């Protein structure tokens, strides 16, 4: 048998928002790799998947260092942990949101030559989850959307005025500066931990900013019709 690794997007953090395919693979999985931040030593992902794991599934937690510059040797060691725990058949690597968007999986993927087959399973991204919670259309007709991490102020300036909607991710930094730049042209919504404990969705005001990594600023260009 081949060693298969399914990289599963868990959505925003509500166990009921996993796809049917994701829950099926979790139940079939022999080994489940669960990343967590070494900065906090907590894994939101583990809480999401717990209802779906079989009693025989082996859970391997992976401590990922977070930050712009991550030591490649640390990532290589995580790859070795994954390779040493892979079993023939179905193995899963879980990640919040969607695996194609800012996923921890891609930090370690180049060290996984031991895997015979990789398949990504889509999940609901925090972008669309927070927009739905806000009852907010991100785009209509031929409108354009920009997604920018909050530490890229240069890209915020480039996107301003060119895109109808600008979504600022990883809001633990700079949302105060970003809001000053966008407030004249865009209606701003602050969204934090959508579908999680501690959720907050509110029109932007500096007083609500708590520098949470799982927060974002959604800017929708002001229209004449309001």
Rosetta blueprint (number, residue, H / E / L):
1 X L
2 X L
3 X E
4 X E
5 X E
6 X E
7 X E
8 X E
9 X E
10 X L
11 X E
12 X L
13 X L
14 X L
15 X H
16 X H
17 X H
18 X L
19 X L
20 X H
21 X H
22 X H
23 X H
24 X H
25 X H
26 X H
27 X H
28 X H
29 X L
30 X L
31 X E
32 X E
33 X E
34 X E
35 X E
36 X E
37 X E
38 X L
39 X L
40 X L
41 X L
42 X E
43 X L
44 X H
45 X H
46 X H
47 X H
48 X H
49 X H
50 X H
51 X H
52 X H
53 X L
54 X L
55 X L
56 X L
57 X L
58 X E
59 X E
60 X E
61 X E
62 X E
63 X E
64 X E
65 X L
66 X L
67 X L
68 X L
69 X L
70 X L
71 X L
72 X H
73 X H
74 X H
75 X H
76 X H
77 X H
78 X H
79 X H
80 X H
81 X H
82 X H
83 X H
84 X H
85 X H
86 X L
87 X L
88 X L
89 X E
90 X E
91 X E
92 X E
93 X E
94 X E
95 X E
96 X L
97 X E
98 X L
99 X L
100 X L
101 X L
102 X L
103 X L
104 X L
105 X H
106 X H
107 X H
108 X H
109 X H
110 X H
111 X H
112 X L
113 X L
114 X L
115 X L
116 X L
117 X E
118 X E
119 X E
120 X E
121 X E
122 X L
123 X L
124 X L
125 X L
126 X H
127 X H
128 X H
129 X H
130 X H
131 X H
132 X H
133 X H
134 X L
135 X L
136 X L
137 X L
138 X L
139 X L
140 X L
141 X L
142 X L
143 X L
144 X L
145 X E
146 X E
147 X E
148 X E
149 X E
150 X L
151 X L
152 X L
153 X H
154 X H
155 X H
156 X H
157 X H
158 X H
159 X H
160 X L
161 X L
162 X L
163 X L
164 X L
165 X E
166 X E
167 X E
168 X E
169 X E
170 X L
171 X L
172 X L
173 X L
174 X L
175 X H
176 X H
177 X H
178 X H
179 X H
180 X H
181 X H
182 X H
183 X L
184 X L
185 X L
186 X E
187 X E
188 X E
189 X E
190 X E
191 X E
192 X E
193 X L
194 X L
195 X L
196 X L
197 X L
198 X L
199 X L
200 X E
201 X E
202 X E
203 X E
204 X L
205 X L
206 X H
207 X H
208 X H
209 X L
210 X L
211 X L
212 X L
213 X L
214 X L
215 X E
216 X E
217 X E
218 X E
219 X E
220 X E
221 X E
222 X L
223 X L
224 X L
225 X L
226 X L
